[in-house]
Amino acid sequence: MIGLLFTFVSDMKEHILVIGANGQIGGELVEELRKIHGSSYVIATDIKDAGAELKSGGPFRQLDVLDHASVFELIKENKVREVYLLAALLSATAESKIRSAWKLNMEGLFGLLEMARQENFKLFWPSSIAVFGPGTPRQNTPQHTITEPSTVYGISKLAGERWCEYYHKMFGTDVRSIRYPGLIGYKTEPGGGTTDYAVSIFHNAIRNKQYECYLSAGTALPMMYMPDAIRATLELMNADSSKLSIRSSYNIDGMSFTPEQIAGEIKLLMPDFRISYKPDIRQQYADSWPQSIDGSVARNDWGWTPRYDIKSMCKEMFQGVQQLITSH
């Protein structure tokens, strides 16, 4: 299997590694990176086998991020200069698998920080608005504020932020991070996050013309369309290191909306769509998170500006999910 991998990457040009490439962010990030750098120079890995599209588009290896020796060997043999560490258990899933979530989310990061310190590559690791808690200002949440996470996922992300900053200050490790809001994209299935209703609603609308939402109608949360999230990630990784004032994790702003608002946009495209509400445990997680984010530090440091609003996002999502369902 290793021999098959390295037929893809036979020369020794520096490579980019994406760990957790099967996830919501990973697949689209790999696709964009391969467009920019060439398909053979972006190595995708995941603990699960990949689909035909990801494997045919460039090198792929089935790999456990907690197998530090194998990860390190892959990095050294391919002269990897950038690593995107996306492997994690998300909010709702992590609550049902507490110890597994902590092990994956923390030991995965700690291992890569050590490797980055030794091999001097650039490391991207995503944080989340889940680091915030009930005591955090909910409107226009600032970069530096109270962080009292109430979920396993949020606790692991807050601990990760502190380790990222520590490694940068103590060892000069070039680690970069974004506190992602809820992410919305049509190319992958929802992955167990509290904000995934904003993806599921489109699938259910097109398949069934109805959706039962696990959050209440007026629950406002910060959201971002996937093309903006991918662009923000790449812009941060390409930014001049000397201009970056945050090495824990950057706030970035996108859009904020409620289930009722997104349902209203879908009804403009599908007038007979119906939504109902049955809040579950995820409502508690959502109620502890911000309603809107202050991304001014990211704007000042590396020029971040979102391009999508709820209307433009909904139009593209509806068309994208429709095509996806039709093609299958």
Buried (B, 14 or more C-beta within 10 A) or exposed (E): EEEEBEEBBEEEEEBBBBBBBBBBBBBBBBBBBBEEBEBBBBBBBBBEEBEEEBBEBBBBBBBBBBEBEBBBEBBEBBBBBBBBBBBBBBBBBBBEBEEEBBBBBBEBBBBBBBBBBEBEBBBBBBBBBBBBBEEBBBEBBBBEBEBBBBBBBBBBBBBBBEBBBBBBEEBEBBBBBBBBBBBBBBEBEBBBBBBBBBBBBBBBBBEEEEBBBBBBBEBBBBBBBBBBBBBBBBBBBEBEEEEBEBBBBBBBBBBBBBBBBBBBBBBEBBEEBEBEBEBEEBBBBBBBBBBBBBBBBBBEBBEBEBEBEBEEBBBBBBEBBBEBEEEE
